[in-house]
Amino acid sequence: MIPPVEVSVFLISLLAPGVLYTLNNIPALQEPLPILGMGMVILGSVLFVLLVTVQHKNQVDPLFYVFAEFSFTCMVGLINALEQDGFISGFMGFYLKMGEPHLSSAYAVMMSYWEGIVHFVLFQTIIHRMFKGKSYRSLGLLWAGSSIAHQIVLIPGVVIGKYGSNIRPAFWRNVPFFVVPFWAASLLFTRPREMPVITADKVAEEQKKGLLSRPVDLLLSLLLMGAMAFSVFRGFVVLDCPLDTCFTYIYQYEPYLKDPVGFPRVTMLVYFFYALPLLAVLVYGLKTPGCSWMLDWTIFFAGAMAQSQWCHIGASLHSRTPYTYRVPVDKRWPVITLNVLLAAVPILLALRCYTNPAFFMKPVPKGQTSDEKKKD
């Protein structure tokens, strides 16, 4: 009896600890180029096993190979996080020394936890739904947002931060992990979304309401504008704005923003140049009826902000961050509260759009509602 595909993927992922332990005990494979070569061989071998696993299937979604391959790397990430925090040992020493030293940083540890738990669960759920013939588009967009946010901070952060002078060949294995999520996102965005059945009268009724008549949307709009203001402010802070307010904030509230690892600075710049315009567009979408793109982009953005803020908050408190760059104990609650809100607002917006999408559906042509037809 052939086990379900998601079970096979799970079992393949469990091979990661054995592979890492073996490599950690073979000195000949612990040089920079052999590490990169073995990494490519291992990923290629995983792909081959996956091809064999689904060879009996008539048609396989190409994204299956992405999610299944990434499931294996998620397990590697979880092992890294557990080893850096002292729960296990003997798996990652060789790779941190001669492969990717930045993986020992607080940011990378929090990133590894996110990959090893959140992404892994997402992949298993998506693969299960994929082979049951159920829609996984929303879950896929959630992962795509999270994965892209992770990569656009990680790669520039390594290059411009303190690890930039110690880049090894294995670092470049991140290139396909940077490109593939963009490709996957483009596929997911172009696929038709599953919409609930909502009557034309209900859509017309919702779209007649102004923002003041929708208190939840009004509150979300205000929170989004607050997030915009916070993103602008912290963007100025990391750009060395000379204002006293910026100076006070970076030294007394979030000194982690000046940690030489580079990741917090890049995160704030990503918020300033990418998240800020998208926040403004989302405010527009809450005000204007018929913006059906809100149903996709809110999910994508929620995944991106949740991942980014998890890494940022966790790293700013983690013991691997030097004490002088951690959030001061007496300022911890206001800083954590603001950062949690920044992650929570996009998630709440995505939930609002997902649970009650009538306002965002395409406007009903005039004369097509039941009430108008009766009048005619």
C-alpha positions as CSV (number, residue, x, y, z in Angstrom):
1,M,0.0,0.0,0.0
2,I,1.4,3.4,-1.0
3,P,1.3,5.9,1.8
4,P,-0.3,9.3,1.3
5,V,2.0,11.8,-0.4
6,E,2.1,14.1,2.6
7,V,3.3,11.2,4.8
8,S,6.1,10.4,2.3
9,V,7.2,14.1,2.3
10,F,7.2,14.1,6.1
11,L,9.3,11.0,6.2
12,I,11.7,12.4,3.6
13,S,12.1,15.5,5.7
14,L,13.0,13.4,8.8
15,L,16.1,12.3,7.0
16,A,17.6,15.8,7.5
17,P,19.0,15.2,11.0
18,G,20.8,12.0,9.8
19,V,22.3,13.8,6.8
20,L,23.5,16.7,8.9
21,Y,25.0,14.5,11.6
22,T,26.8,12.4,9.0
23,L,28.3,15.5,7.2
24,N,29.3,17.0,10.6
25,N,31.5,13.9,11.2
26,I,33.2,13.7,7.8
27,P,36.2,16.2,7.8
28,A,36.7,15.8,4.0
29,L,33.3,17.4,3.3
30,Q,33.8,20.3,5.7
31,E,35.5,22.7,3.3
32,P,33.6,25.6,1.6
33,L,33.3,24.2,-1.9
34,P,32.5,20.6,-0.9
35,I,29.8,22.0,1.4
36,L,28.2,23.8,-1.5
37,G,28.6,20.8,-3.7
38,M,27.1,18.4,-1.2
39,G,24.2,20.8,-0.6
40,M,23.3,20.7,-4.3
41,V,23.7,16.9,-4.4
42,I,21.4,16.5,-1.4
43,L,18.8,18.8,-2.7
44,G,19.0,17.1,-6.1
45,S,18.6,13.7,-4.4
46,V,15.6,14.8,-2.5
47,L,14.0,16.0,-5.7
48,F,14.7,12.7,-7.4
49,V,13.1,10.8,-4.5
50,L,10.1,13.1,-4.8
51,L,9.8,12.4,-8.5
52,V,9.8,8.6,-7.7
53,T,7.2,9.1,-4.9
54,V,4.6,10.7,-7.2
55,Q,5.4,8.8,-10.4
56,H,2.1,6.9,-10.1
57,K,0.1,10.1,-10.2
58,N,-1.4,11.1,-13.5
59,Q,-0.8,14.8,-13.0
60,V,1.2,16.6,-10.4
61,D,1.1,20.3,-9.7
62,P,4.6,21.8,-10.3
63,L,4.3,23.6,-7.0
64,F,4.3,20.3,-5.2
65,Y,8.0,19.9,-5.8
66,V,8.6,23.4,-4.4
67,F,6.6,22.7,-1.2
68,A,8.1,19.2,-0.7
69,E,11.7,20.3,-1.3
70,F,11.3,23.3,1.0
71,S,9.8,20.9,3.7
72,F,13.3,19.2,3.8
73,T,15.1,22.5,4.2
74,C,12.6,23.5,6.9
75,M,13.7,20.6,9.0
76,V,17.3,21.7,8.5
77,G,16.3,25.2,9.8
78,L,14.6,23.7,12.9
79,I,17.7,21.7,13.7
80,N,19.8,24.8,13.4
81,A,17.5,26.8,15.8
82,L,17.5,24.0,18.3
83,E,21.3,23.6,18.2
84,Q,21.9,27.3,18.5
85,D,19.7,27.5,21.6
86,G,21.5,24.5,23.2
87,F,18.7,21.9,23.0
88,I,20.8,19.6,20.7
89,S,24.3,19.4,19.4
90,G,26.5,17.8,16.8
91,F,24.6,18.7,13.7
92,M,25.4,22.2,12.5
93,G,28.9,23.0,13.7
94,F,30.6,22.3,10.3
95,Y,28.1,24.3,8.4
96,L,28.2,27.4,10.6
97,K,32.0,27.4,10.5
98,M,32.6,26.9,6.7
99,G,29.1,27.3,5.2
100,E,26.9,30.1,6.5
101,P,28.2,31.7,9.7
102,H,25.3,34.1,9.8
103,L,23.0,31.3,10.8
104,S,24.2,31.6,14.3
105,S,22.8,35.1,14.7
106,A,19.7,35.8,16.7
107,Y,17.8,36.8,13.6
108,A,18.7,33.6,11.8
109,V,17.7,31.5,14.8
110,M,14.2,33.1,15.0
111,M,14.0,32.7,11.2
112,S,14.9,29.0,11.5
113,Y,12.2,28.5,14.1
114,W,9.6,30.1,11.8
115,E,10.7,28.0,8.9
116,G,10.9,24.8,10.9
117,I,7.5,25.1,12.5
118,V,5.2,27.6,10.6
119,H,6.4,26.9,7.1
120,F,6.6,23.1,7.7
121,V,3.0,23.0,8.9
122,L,1.9,25.1,6.0
123,F,3.7,22.8,3.5
124,Q,2.2,19.7,5.0
125,T,-1.3,21.2,5.0
126,I,-0.9,22.5,1.4
127,I,0.3,19.1,0.1
128,H,-2.5,17.3,1.9
129,R,-5.1,19.6,0.3
130,M,-3.4,19.5,-3.1
131,F,-3.7,15.7,-3.4
132,K,-7.3,15.8,-2.0
133,G,-8.3,18.1,-4.8
134,K,-9.0,21.0,-2.4
135,S,-8.0,24.6,-2.9
136,Y,-4.7,25.7,-1.2
137,R,-4.3,29.1,-3.0
138,S,-4.8,31.2,0.1
139,L,-2.3,29.1,2.2
140,G,0.1,29.3,-0.7
141,L,-0.1,33.1,-0.8
142,L,0.4,33.2,2.9
143,W,3.7,31.2,2.5
144,A,4.8,33.2,-0.5
145,G,4.5,36.5,1.4
146,S,6.4,35.0,4.4
147,S,9.1,33.4,2.3
148,I,9.7,36.5,0.1
149,A,9.9,38.8,3.2
150,H,12.4,36.4,4.7
151,Q,14.7,36.4,1.6
152,I,14.7,40.1,0.9
153,V,15.9,40.7,4.4
154,L,18.3,37.8,4.8
155,I,20.4,38.2,1.7
156,P,21.0,42.0,1.8
157,G,21.4,41.8,5.6
158,V,24.2,39.3,5.2
159,V,25.9,41.3,2.5
160,I,25.9,44.7,4.2
161,G,26.2,43.5,7.8
162,K,29.1,42.2,9.8
163,Y,28.9,38.8,8.1
164,G,29.5,40.4,4.7
165,S,33.3,40.0,5.0
166,N,32.9,36.3,5.6
167,I,30.7,35.1,2.8
168,R,31.4,31.5,1.8
169,P,30.3,29.7,-1.4
170,A,27.4,27.9,0.4
171,F,25.8,31.3,0.9
172,W,24.9,31.4,-2.8
173,R,22.6,28.4,-2.4
174,N,20.2,31.0,-1.2
175,V,19.7,32.3,-4.8
176,P,17.2,29.6,-5.9
177,F,15.4,30.0,-2.5
178,F,15.1,33.7,-3.4
179,V,13.9,33.2,-6.9
180,V,11.5,30.3,-6.5
181,P,9.0,32.0,-4.1
182,F,8.6,34.8,-6.6
183,W,7.9,32.3,-9.3
184,A,5.5,30.4,-7.0
185,A,3.7,33.6,-6.1
186,S,3.3,34.6,-9.7
187,L,1.6,31.2,-10.4
188,L,-0.7,31.5,-7.4
189,F,-1.8,35.1,-8.1
190,T,-2.8,34.1,-11.7
191,R,-4.9,31.1,-10.6
192,P,-8.6,31.7,-10.0
193,R,-9.6,32.3,-6.4
194,E,-12.4,30.4,-4.8
195,M,-15.2,32.9,-3.8
196,P,-18.2,32.2,-1.5
197,V,-21.6,32.5,-3.0
198,I,-22.9,36.0,-2.2
199,T,-26.1,37.4,-3.7
200,A,-25.9,40.5,-5.9
201,D,-28.2,42.3,-3.4
202,K,-25.8,41.6,-0.5
203,V,-22.9,42.9,-2.5
204,A,-24.7,46.0,-3.6
205,E,-25.9,46.6,0.0
206,E,-22.3,46.3,1.4
207,Q,-20.8,48.5,-1.3
208,K,-23.3,51.4,-0.6
209,K,-22.0,51.8,2.9
210,G,-19.4,54.5,3.4
211,L,-16.3,54.0,5.6
212,L,-18.0,55.7,8.6
213,S,-20.8,53.2,8.4
214,R,-18.3,50.3,8.7
215,P,-16.7,50.7,12.1
216,V,-14.5,47.7,11.8
217,D,-13.1,48.9,8.4
218,L,-12.7,52.4,9.9
219,L,-10.7,51.1,12.8
220,L,-8.5,49.0,10.5
221,S,-7.9,52.0,8.3
222,L,-6.7,54.0,11.4
223,L,-4.5,51.2,12.5
224,L,-3.0,50.9,9.0
225,M,-2.2,54.6,9.0
226,G,-0.6,54.2,12.4
227,A,1.5,51.4,10.9
228,M,2.5,53.7,8.1
229,A,3.6,56.4,10.6
230,F,5.6,53.9,12.6
231,S,7.2,52.5,9.4
232,V,8.2,56.0,8.3
233,F,9.6,56.9,11.8
234,R,11.7,53.8,12.0
235,G,12.9,54.2,8.5
236,F,14.2,57.6,9.4
237,V,15.8,56.2,12.6
238,V,17.9,53.6,10.7
239,L,18.8,56.3,8.1
240,D,20.5,58.2,11.0
241,C,18.0,61.0,11.2
242,P,19.5,63.7,13.5
243,L,16.2,64.5,15.2
244,D,16.2,64.1,19.0
245,T,13.2,61.8,18.9
246,C,15.0,59.4,16.6
247,F,18.2,59.5,18.7
248,T,16.2,58.8,21.8
249,Y,14.3,56.0,20.3
250,I,17.3,54.1,18.9
251,Y,19.3,54.4,22.1
252,Q,16.6,54.1,24.8
253,Y,13.9,51.9,23.1
254,E,15.1,49.8,20.2
255,P,18.9,49.8,20.2
256,Y,18.6,46.5,18.2
257,L,18.1,48.7,15.1
258,K,21.8,49.6,15.2
259,D,23.0,46.0,15.7
260,P,25.9,45.6,13.2
261,V,24.4,42.2,11.9
262,G,22.5,44.3,9.4
263,F,19.2,42.5,9.5
264,P,17.2,45.1,11.6
265,R,18.4,47.9,9.4
266,V,17.4,46.1,6.2
267,T,14.0,45.1,7.8
268,M,13.2,48.8,8.5
269,L,14.2,49.8,5.0
270,V,12.0,47.1,3.5
271,Y,9.1,48.5,5.5
272,F,9.9,52.0,4.5
273,F,10.2,51.4,0.7
274,Y,7.9,48.4,0.2
275,A,5.5,47.9,3.1
276,L,4.7,51.6,3.4
277,P,3.3,52.0,-0.2
278,L,1.4,48.7,0.2
279,L,-0.1,49.9,3.5
280,A,-1.3,53.1,1.7
281,V,-2.9,51.0,-1.1
282,L,-4.7,48.8,1.5
283,V,-6.2,51.9,3.1
284,Y,-7.5,52.8,-0.4
285,G,-8.9,49.3,-0.8
286,L,-10.8,49.6,2.5
287,K,-12.4,52.8,1.3
288,T,-13.2,51.9,-2.3
289,P,-15.7,49.2,-3.1
290,G,-14.9,46.5,-5.6
291,C,-11.2,46.2,-5.0
292,S,-11.1,42.4,-5.4
293,W,-7.3,42.4,-5.3
294,M,-7.6,43.0,-1.6
295,L,-8.6,39.4,-1.1
296,D,-5.2,38.2,-2.3
297,W,-2.8,40.9,-1.3
298,T,-4.0,41.1,2.3
299,I,-3.1,37.4,2.8
300,F,0.2,37.8,1.1
301,F,1.0,40.9,3.2
302,A,-0.1,39.2,6.4
303,G,2.3,36.4,5.8
304,A,5.1,38.8,5.1
305,M,4.6,41.0,8.2
306,A,4.0,38.0,10.5
307,Q,7.4,36.5,9.5
308,S,9.3,39.8,9.6
309,Q,8.0,40.8,13.0
310,W,8.5,37.4,14.5
311,C,12.1,37.5,13.5
312,H,12.6,41.2,14.5
313,I,10.9,40.9,17.9
314,G,12.5,37.6,18.8
315,A,16.0,38.7,17.7
316,S,15.7,42.0,19.7
317,L,15.2,39.9,22.9
318,H,17.3,36.8,22.1
319,S,20.4,36.0,24.2
320,R,22.5,35.8,21.0
321,T,22.0,39.5,20.5
322,P,24.6,41.4,22.5
323,Y,23.1,42.9,25.7
324,T,23.8,46.5,24.6
325,Y,21.5,46.0,21.5
326,R,18.6,44.2,23.2
327,V,15.5,46.1,24.1
328,P,16.0,47.5,27.6
329,V,14.0,45.8,30.3
330,D,12.2,48.9,31.4
331,K,11.1,49.7,27.8
332,R,10.2,46.2,26.8
333,W,6.4,46.3,27.0
334,P,5.8,49.5,24.9
335,V,8.3,48.3,22.3
336,I,6.9,44.8,22.1
337,T,3.3,46.1,22.1
338,L,4.0,48.3,19.1
339,N,5.8,45.6,17.2
340,V,3.1,43.0,17.9
341,L,0.5,45.5,16.7
342,L,2.5,46.0,13.5
343,A,2.2,42.2,12.9
344,A,-1.4,41.9,14.1
345,V,-3.0,44.6,12.0
346,P,-2.3,43.0,8.5
347,I,-3.5,39.6,10.0
348,L,-6.7,41.2,11.2
349,L,-7.2,42.9,7.9
350,A,-6.7,39.6,6.0
351,L,-9.2,37.9,8.3
352,R,-11.7,40.6,7.7
353,C,-11.4,40.3,3.9
354,Y,-11.6,36.5,4.0
355,T,-14.6,36.2,6.3
356,N,-16.7,39.0,4.7
357,P,-15.6,39.7,1.1
358,A,-18.8,41.2,-0.2
359,F,-17.4,44.8,-0.1
360,F,-14.4,43.8,-2.2
361,M,-16.2,41.8,-4.9
362,K,-16.7,43.2,-8.4
363,P,-19.5,45.8,-8.4
364,V,-22.9,44.6,-9.5
365,P,-23.9,46.2,-12.9
366,K,-26.8,48.6,-12.5
367,G,-30.2,47.0,-12.7
368,Q,-28.9,43.5,-11.9
369,T,-29.9,43.3,-8.2
370,S,-33.2,41.6,-7.3
371,D,-34.7,44.8,-5.9
372,E,-34.0,46.7,-9.1
373,K,-35.4,43.9,-11.3
374,K,-38.6,44.0,-9.3
375,K,-39.0,47.7,-9.8
376,D,-38.5,47.3,-13.5
